Amino acid sequence: MRKIILVIKKRHLKLILLFLVILVWFGLHKPVGRLVFPFSYRDQIETGAEYAGVDPKLVAALIYVESKFNPVARSKKGARGLMQIMPETGFWVGTQKGLPLQEEDLDRPEINLQLGIWYLAYLFREFNGDRILVLAAYNAGGEKVKGWLSSGVWEGKVDDLHRIPYQETRRYVAKIMRTYYLYRYLY
């Protein structure tokens, strides 16, 4: 009996490997993507976002960019918690909601999410549901964004982000939008 020896040419081996990589990618890309882009606190985010009328995947993207889901994250400017709420903003939102707060409460996920989601919904009302303006306002402040719009510095469009005076805000809006589309796809 003759032995059959399979000879695979180098170029065929590359094609076979490419084919296997593609098969693995299509089978595993979402689970791997979910490891890289987690959706921690999902139940709380979805419940709060639904109640406030905000897209929970946008909230998740914002949290990912702001704190990588670290409940005790701190910014150099003093923002705290999952949604990186400035203490002044947190106290203002707390007053609007009738919640007496201590600064340490901003590190508690249930409080931080409640305040941050409410504030995001407030910005959506202030900026007529325009996601780009809301994200810019979440980063730079609503009054700054209104000033840019009224002075004509920025038209508030995604294709003219380069005209936002603050480089940090330009990058912030673009990064959250990219991350938001990933969350929409992965979840």
Sine and cosine of phi, psi and omega as CSV:
sin_phi,cos_phi,sin_psi,cos_psi,sin_omega,cos_omega
0.00,0.00,0.71,-0.70,0.00,-1.00
-1.00,0.09,0.60,-0.80,0.10,-0.99
-1.00,0.03,0.70,-0.71,0.04,-1.00
-1.00,-0.09,0.85,-0.53,0.02,-1.00
-0.96,-0.27,0.83,-0.56,-0.01,-1.00
-1.00,0.01,0.87,-0.50,0.02,-1.00
-0.95,-0.31,0.87,-0.50,0.03,-1.00
-0.94,-0.35,0.85,-0.53,0.04,-1.00
-0.94,0.33,0.42,-0.91,-0.06,-1.00
-0.83,0.56,-0.69,0.72,-0.02,-1.00
-0.92,0.38,-0.55,0.83,0.06,-1.00
-0.93,0.37,-0.61,0.79,0.03,-1.00
-0.88,0.47,-0.66,0.75,0.04,-1.00
-0.88,0.47,-0.67,0.75,0.03,-1.00
-0.91,0.42,-0.66,0.75,0.02,-1.00
-0.90,0.44,-0.70,0.71,0.03,-1.00
-0.89,0.45,-0.67,0.74,0.05,-1.00
-0.87,0.48,-0.69,0.72,0.03,-1.00
-0.87,0.49,-0.69,0.73,0.02,-1.00
-0.91,0.42,-0.65,0.76,0.03,-1.00
-0.89,0.46,-0.67,0.74,0.02,-1.00
-0.90,0.44,-0.68,0.73,0.04,-1.00
-0.88,0.48,-0.71,0.71,0.02,-1.00
-0.90,0.43,-0.68,0.73,-0.01,-1.00
-0.85,0.53,-0.76,0.65,-0.05,-1.00
-0.93,0.38,-0.43,0.90,0.02,-1.00
-1.00,0.08,-0.44,0.90,-0.14,-0.99
-0.85,-0.52,-0.03,1.00,-0.12,-0.99
-0.90,0.43,-0.60,0.80,0.02,-1.00
-0.94,0.35,-0.73,0.68,0.04,-1.00
-0.86,0.51,-0.63,0.78,0.03,-1.00
-0.93,0.37,-0.68,0.73,0.04,-1.00
-0.87,0.50,-0.60,0.80,0.01,-1.00
-0.95,0.32,-0.44,0.90,0.11,-0.99
-0.94,0.34,-0.64,0.77,-0.02,-1.00
-0.97,0.25,-0.62,0.79,-0.01,-1.00
-0.88,-0.48,0.99,0.16,-0.06,-1.00
-0.95,0.31,0.24,-0.97,0.05,-1.00
-0.80,-0.60,0.88,0.47,0.03,-1.00
-0.91,0.42,0.42,-0.91,-0.01,-1.00
0.85,0.52,0.47,0.88,-0.12,-0.99
-0.84,0.54,-0.72,0.69,-0.02,-1.00
-0.87,0.49,-0.72,0.70,0.00,-1.00
-0.90,0.44,-0.67,0.75,-0.01,-1.00
-0.91,0.42,-0.73,0.69,-0.04,-1.00
-0.90,0.43,-0.65,0.76,0.01,-1.00
-0.90,0.43,-0.76,0.65,-0.02,-1.00
-0.90,0.43,-0.65,0.76,-0.02,-1.00
-0.93,0.38,-0.64,0.76,0.02,-1.00
-0.89,0.45,-0.70,0.72,0.01,-1.00
-0.88,0.47,-0.63,0.78,-0.05,-1.00
-1.00,0.07,-0.20,0.98,-0.02,-1.00
0.98,0.21,0.55,0.83,-0.01,-1.00
-0.88,-0.47,0.56,-0.83,0.02,-1.00
-0.93,0.38,0.87,-0.49,-0.03,-1.00
-0.89,0.45,-0.46,0.89,0.02,-1.00
-0.96,0.29,-0.50,0.87,0.11,-0.99
-0.93,0.37,-0.66,0.75,0.05,-1.00
-0.88,0.48,-0.71,0.70,0.01,-1.00
-0.88,0.48,-0.67,0.74,0.02,-1.00
-0.90,0.44,-0.68,0.74,0.01,-1.00
-0.88,0.47,-0.70,0.71,0.01,-1.00
-0.90,0.44,-0.68,0.74,0.01,-1.00
-0.85,0.53,-0.73,0.69,-0.02,-1.00
-0.93,0.37,-0.67,0.75,-0.07,-1.00
-0.95,0.31,-0.73,0.68,-0.18,-0.98
-0.68,-0.73,-0.02,1.00,-0.11,-0.99
0.80,0.60,0.55,0.84,0.03,-1.00
0.92,0.40,0.44,0.90,0.07,-1.00
-1.00,-0.01,0.93,-0.38,-0.10,-1.00
-0.93,0.37,-0.29,0.96,0.01,-1.00
-0.92,-0.40,0.41,0.91,0.03,-1.00
-0.89,0.45,0.53,-0.85,0.05,-1.00
-0.74,-0.67,0.63,-0.78,0.11,-0.99
-0.99,-0.14,0.23,-0.97,0.05,-1.00
-0.89,0.45,-0.47,0.89,-0.04,-1.00
-1.00,0.03,-0.09,1.00,0.06,-1.00
0.96,-0.28,0.05,1.00,0.04,-1.00
-0.93,0.37,0.53,-0.85,-0.14,-0.99
-0.74,-0.67,0.49,-0.87,0.20,-0.98
0.99,0.17,-0.15,-0.99,-0.07,-1.00
-0.80,0.60,-0.74,0.67,-0.09,-1.00
-0.99,-0.15,0.21,0.98,0.07,-1.00
0.75,0.66,0.89,0.46,-0.02,-1.00
-1.00,-0.01,0.77,-0.64,0.11,-0.99
-0.94,0.35,0.64,-0.77,-0.02,-1.00
-0.80,0.60,-0.66,0.75,0.00,-1.00
-0.87,0.49,-0.68,0.73,0.02,-1.00
-0.91,0.42,-0.69,0.73,0.02,-1.00
-0.86,0.51,-0.69,0.73,0.02,-1.00
-0.91,0.40,-0.63,0.78,0.04,-1.00
-0.89,0.45,-0.73,0.68,0.02,-1.00
-0.89,0.45,-0.67,0.74,0.04,-1.00
-0.84,0.54,-0.66,0.75,0.04,-1.00
-0.89,0.45,-0.68,0.73,0.02,-1.00
-0.88,0.48,-0.59,0.81,-0.04,-1.00
-1.00,-0.04,-0.07,1.00,-0.03,-1.00
0.96,0.27,0.48,0.87,-0.01,-1.00
-0.95,-0.32,0.91,-0.42,0.12,-0.99
-0.96,0.29,0.75,-0.66,-0.09,-1.00
-0.81,-0.58,0.46,-0.89,0.24,-0.97
-0.94,-0.35,0.42,-0.91,-0.03,-1.00
-0.85,0.53,-0.57,0.82,-0.01,-1.00
-0.90,0.44,-0.40,0.92,0.01,-1.00
-0.89,0.46,-0.41,0.91,0.00,-1.00
-0.92,0.39,-0.27,0.96,0.05,-1.00
-1.00,0.03,-0.14,0.99,0.02,-1.00
-1.00,0.04,0.89,-0.46,-0.08,-1.00
-0.78,0.63,-0.68,0.74,-0.06,-1.00
-0.91,0.42,-0.58,0.82,0.03,-1.00
-0.97,0.22,-0.72,0.69,-0.03,-1.00
-0.86,0.51,-0.70,0.71,0.02,-1.00
-0.90,0.43,-0.67,0.74,0.01,-1.00
-0.87,0.49,-0.72,0.69,-0.02,-1.00
-0.94,0.35,-0.72,0.69,-0.05,-1.00
-0.91,0.42,-0.67,0.74,0.01,-1.00
-0.93,0.37,-0.65,0.76,0.05,-1.00
-0.87,0.49,-0.69,0.72,-0.02,-1.00
-0.91,0.42,-0.64,0.77,0.06,-1.00
-0.88,0.47,-0.69,0.72,0.04,-1.00
-0.89,0.46,-0.63,0.78,0.06,-1.00
-0.86,0.50,-0.71,0.70,0.01,-1.00
-0.90,0.43,-0.59,0.81,0.07,-1.00
-0.88,0.47,-0.62,0.78,0.06,-1.00
-0.93,0.36,-0.67,0.74,-0.01,-1.00
-0.89,0.46,-0.59,0.81,-0.09,-1.00
-0.93,-0.37,0.52,0.85,0.12,-0.99
0.75,0.66,0.63,0.77,0.09,-1.00
0.97,0.23,0.15,0.99,-0.03,-1.00
-0.99,0.15,0.96,-0.29,-0.08,-1.00
-0.84,0.55,-0.65,0.76,-0.04,-1.00
-0.91,0.41,-0.72,0.70,0.02,-1.00
-0.90,0.43,-0.64,0.77,0.00,-1.00
-0.88,0.47,-0.72,0.69,-0.02,-1.00
-0.91,0.41,-0.65,0.76,0.05,-1.00
-0.88,0.47,-0.66,0.75,0.00,-1.00
-0.93,0.36,-0.58,0.81,0.03,-1.00
-0.88,0.47,-0.56,0.83,-0.02,-1.00
-1.00,0.06,-0.77,0.64,-0.15,-0.99
-0.99,-0.13,-0.35,0.94,-0.07,-1.00
0.95,-0.32,0.63,-0.78,-0.05,-1.00
-0.88,0.47,-0.64,0.77,-0.03,-1.00
-0.92,0.39,-0.61,0.79,0.05,-1.00
-0.88,0.47,-0.73,0.68,-0.03,-1.00
-0.89,0.45,-0.68,0.73,0.04,-1.00
-0.87,0.49,-0.62,0.78,0.05,-1.00
-0.90,0.43,-0.69,0.72,0.03,-1.00
-0.88,0.48,-0.66,0.76,-0.02,-1.00
-0.93,0.37,-0.71,0.70,-0.06,-1.00
-0.94,0.34,-0.49,0.87,0.01,-1.00
-1.00,0.07,-0.13,0.99,0.00,-1.00
0.99,0.16,0.12,0.99,0.04,-1.00
-0.89,0.46,-0.63,0.78,-0.01,-1.00
-0.67,-0.74,0.67,-0.75,0.01,-1.00
-1.00,0.03,-0.14,0.99,0.03,-1.00
1.00,0.09,0.28,0.96,-0.02,-1.00
-0.98,-0.19,0.47,-0.88,0.00,-1.00
-0.92,0.40,-0.52,0.85,-0.03,-1.00
-0.99,0.14,0.00,1.00,0.13,-0.99
-0.82,-0.57,0.54,0.84,0.07,-1.00
-0.82,0.57,-0.52,0.85,-0.03,-1.00
-0.87,0.49,-0.27,0.96,-0.01,-1.00
-1.00,-0.01,-0.10,1.00,0.07,-1.00
-0.91,0.42,0.79,-0.62,-0.06,-1.00
-0.88,0.47,-0.46,0.89,-0.03,-1.00
-0.99,-0.14,0.88,-0.47,0.02,-1.00
-0.87,0.50,-0.63,0.78,0.02,-1.00
-0.85,0.52,-0.68,0.73,-0.02,-1.00
-0.93,0.36,-0.65,0.76,0.06,-1.00
-0.83,0.55,-0.78,0.63,-0.02,-1.00
-0.91,0.42,-0.63,0.78,-0.02,-1.00
-0.87,0.50,-0.78,0.63,-0.02,-1.00
-0.88,0.48,-0.72,0.69,-0.01,-1.00
-0.89,0.46,-0.67,0.74,-0.03,-1.00
-0.92,0.40,-0.68,0.74,0.01,-1.00
-0.92,0.40,-0.63,0.77,0.02,-1.00
-0.90,0.44,-0.68,0.73,0.06,-1.00
-0.86,0.50,-0.72,0.69,-0.03,-1.00
-0.92,0.40,-0.61,0.79,0.04,-1.00
-0.86,0.51,-0.71,0.70,0.01,-1.00
-0.90,0.43,-0.57,0.82,0.09,-1.00
-0.90,0.44,-0.71,0.70,0.02,-1.00
-0.89,0.45,-0.63,0.78,0.05,-1.00
-0.88,0.48,-0.63,0.77,-0.02,-1.00
-0.96,0.30,-0.71,0.71,-0.10,-0.99
-0.97,0.26,-0.49,0.87,-0.08,-1.00
-0.85,-0.53,0.00,0.00,0.00,0.00
